[in-house]
């Protein structure tokens, strides 16, 4: 009897099986991502619920400057163990005679940031003095919520125009880090979120430059990103927000960029700290028990480095 030849699977059937395999794989990844978000969501809500933004609207005597903080949960300081360990808290520590007005709100987009500012401005007297420094920390929620890039650019333009019209002496925009590298995301969703965040950052950066505002980007590739290398140190327990260590490192980076100052009023020892901070390198964990201890440690390191540099130069001159 002649041998039966094995029947080949039609090309249409092979394509259908391949599509089914891809669909099942995508469904499994989506389920894993959803489960991870659901697992971390209670922690995120708890972190946000127990965080209060740092502000200091009244100082003893005459205020030597006015600072306005606008933005989302990173401007609130969500993830920090203490409001003083947020960027606003560190800035207030180094500008002890300044008035700090913080209008930040968790979950705010760039459009929400403008709305919050407009609502607050409506309650102020017409003759209120202008701000010496405005710090905007927004854009992360626009990346998370898939706000169209055209709308992000338009919202950022409206916000910066409004701040310019109010004659803020100096405006600094601190952009979001690479959200796709946060532990809450898994591949391939993390790849898409990284790309999405980068496009939002680039759009806001171009807008900031067009309005004469300074922009500091914390977005880095995986190889360059300092935060994703040590998750317990640099992320809050929700796997999304920065920790107190991350806020301190970002503040140091902003100091290094020379954008956070108020007509030269930053303390002299704060500027000397930059030599010890080395923000371009991989940050080291800092427990931040109290401001005084961290400050004294940084000053001691700066003094030792200054002394070593002096000895080196004296030897070279000989």
Secondary structure, DSSP 4 states (H G I P E B T S, - for coil): -PPPPPPPPPHHHHHHHHHHHHHHHHHHHHHHHHHHHHHHHHHHHHHHHT-----B---SSS-S-EEEEEESHHHHTTT-SSGGGSHHHHHHHH-TTSEEEE---TT--HHHHHHHHHHHHTTS-TTPPPPSEEEEE--HHHHHTT--HHHHHHHHHHHHHHHHHTT-S-EEEEEEE-GGGSTT--TTHHHHHHHHHHHHHHHHHHHHHHTT-EEEEE---TTT-SSTTSHHHHB-TTSSSB-HHHHHHHHHHHHHTT---STT-S-HHHHHHHHHH-TTSPPPP-----HHHHHHHHHHHHHHHHHHHHHHHHHHH-
